[in-house]
């Protein structure tokens, strides 16, 4: 993870350097120096920052990005009030006792002010598959927000994959 990724992820989450330092168990001066590119941190400290950001809802997806070495960050949001203007990949999780499987998900690609694209993901999927497909689609399309709409709490964060979708 780079200093730019840390700054960008904090911005997506709307958190301060002080809040990130607390979440990562580091001193604020370490975050300031790292993000300001004044200091190289140990691999363990950088991992602590990345884990804290992932726990807060940022997922680093995609491979190291052949030419650029950059990874796209996708923010996973739970609350409709946090939706930005612009394109969003939506994962809607529902329960239907008569369906197989009983808990399923469907994915929409939505641009505000337009109807969702019903052809992007035409079928119901198991939630993990829907989540991975939504992240992969977001990466390909350059969309930085995935909204998980799960009013019944059937697919909580601890069940979701949190690592690269491009890796086996």
C-alpha positions in Angstrom: 0.0 0.0 0.0 1.2 3.5 -0.9 0.9 6.8 0.9 -1.5 7.9 -1.9 -3.7 4.9 -1.4 -3.8 5.6 2.4 -4.9 9.2 1.8 -7.4 8.2 -0.8 -8.9 5.5 1.3 -9.2 7.8 4.3 -11.0 10.3 2.0 -13.4 7.6 0.8 -14.2 6.7 4.4 -14.3 10.3 5.7 -11.9 9.7 8.5 -9.0 11.8 9.9 -5.3 10.8 10.3 -5.9 10.7 14.0 -8.8 8.2 13.6 -6.8 6.0 11.3 -3.9 6.0 13.7 -6.2 4.8 16.5 -7.8 2.2 14.3 -4.4 0.9 13.2 -2.8 1.1 16.7 -0.1 3.5 15.6 1.0 7.0 16.5 -0.6 9.8 14.5 2.9 11.1 13.6 3.5 7.8 11.8 0.4 8.3 9.7 1.2 11.9 9.0 4.8 11.1 8.0 3.8 8.1 5.9 1.0 9.9 4.0 3.2 13.0 3.6 5.9 10.7 2.2 8.4 11.9 4.8 9.0 8.5 6.3 9.0 4.8 5.2 7.2 2.6 7.7 7.9 -1.0 8.4 6.0 -3.6 6.4 4.1 -4.4 9.7 3.0 -0.8 10.2 1.8 -0.5 6.6 -0.1 -3.8 7.0 -1.7 -2.4 10.1 -2.9 0.6 8.2 -4.2 -1.5 5.3 -6.0 -3.9 7.7 -7.6 -0.9 9.5 -8.8 0.6 6.3 -10.2 -2.8 5.1 -12.0 -3.3 8.4 -13.6 0.1 7.9 -14.9 -0.9 4.5 -12.3 -0.2 1.9 -11.3 -3.2 -0.2 -8.1 -3.1 -2.3 -9.0 -5.0 -5.5 -7.2 -5.9 -8.7 -3.7 -7.0 -9.3 -0.8 -4.8 -8.9 -1.9 -3.1 -12.1 0.6 -4.0 -14.8 1.7 -0.6 -16.1 0.8 1.7 -13.2 1.5 -0.4 -10.2 -1.7 1.0 -8.7 -4.6 -0.8 -7.2 -8.2 0.6 -7.4 -9.9 1.1 -4.0 -13.5 0.2 -3.8 -15.5 1.5 -0.8 -18.2 -0.9 0.4 -21.1 1.0 1.9 -24.0 -0.2 3.9 -26.2 2.9 4.2 -28.1 4.6 1.4 -27.2 8.0 2.9 -23.5 7.4 2.0 -24.2 6.8 -1.7 -22.4 9.3 -4.0 -23.6 10.8 -7.2 -22.3 8.8 -10.0 -22.1 5.1 -10.9 -22.6 2.5 -8.1 -22.6 -1.2 -8.2 -25.4 -2.5 -6.0 -25.6 -5.9 -4.3 -29.1 -6.6 -3.0 -29.3 -9.5 -0.6 -32.7 -11.1 0.1 -34.2 -14.1 1.8 -36.9 -16.2 0.2 -37.6 -19.5 1.9 -39.1 -20.9 -1.3 -36.0 -20.1 -3.4 -32.9 -22.2 -3.8 -30.7 -21.1 -2.2 -32.9 -19.4 0.4 -30.6 -16.4 0.7 -29.6 -15.0 -2.7 -28.4 -11.7 -4.2 -28.8 -9.8 -7.3 -26.5 -7.1 -8.7 -27.4 -3.8 -10.4 -25.2 -1.2 -12.0 -26.8 2.1 -11.2 -26.0 5.6 -12.3 -28.1 8.2 -10.4 -30.8 9.7 -12.5 -30.9 6.6 -14.8 -32.6 3.2 -14.5 -30.3 0.3 -13.4 -28.9 -1.8 -16.2 -31.0 -5.0 -16.0 -28.8 -6.8 -18.4 -25.5 -6.4 -16.5 -26.3 -9.2 -14.1 -29.5 -11.0 -15.2 -29.7 -13.9 -12.6 -29.9 -14.4 -8.9 -26.6 -15.5 -7.4 -25.3 -16.9 -4.1 -24.3 -13.7 -2.1 -20.5 -14.4 -2.2 -20.6 -14.9 -5.9 -22.7 -11.7 -6.3 -20.2 -9.8 -4.1 -17.2 -11.0 -6.0 -18.8 -10.3 -9.4 -19.8 -6.8 -8.2 -16.2 -6.1 -7.1 -14.8 -7.4 -10.4 -17.3 -5.4 -12.4 -16.5 -2.2 -10.3 -12.8 -2.7 -11.0 -13.2 -3.2 -14.8 -15.6 -0.2 -15.0 -13.6 2.1 -12.7 -16.5 2.4 -10.2 -15.3 3.1 -6.7 -18.5 2.3 -4.7 -20.3 -0.9 -4.1 -23.5 -0.6 -2.0 -24.6 -3.7 -0.1 -28.3 -3.5 0.4 -29.0 -6.2 3.0 -31.9 -5.0 5.2 -32.3 -8.5 6.8 -28.6 -8.8 7.7 -28.3 -12.1 5.8 -24.8 -11.3 4.5 -22.8 -9.5 7.2 -19.3 -8.2 6.6 -17.6 -11.1 8.3 -19.0 -13.5 5.6 -17.7 -11.3 2.8 -14.5 -11.9 1.0 -12.0 -9.2 1.9 -9.0 -10.0 -0.3 -8.2 -9.5 -3.9 -10.8 -10.9 -6.3 -8.2 -11.4 -9.0 -6.3 -14.0 -6.9 -7.2 -17.6 -6.7 
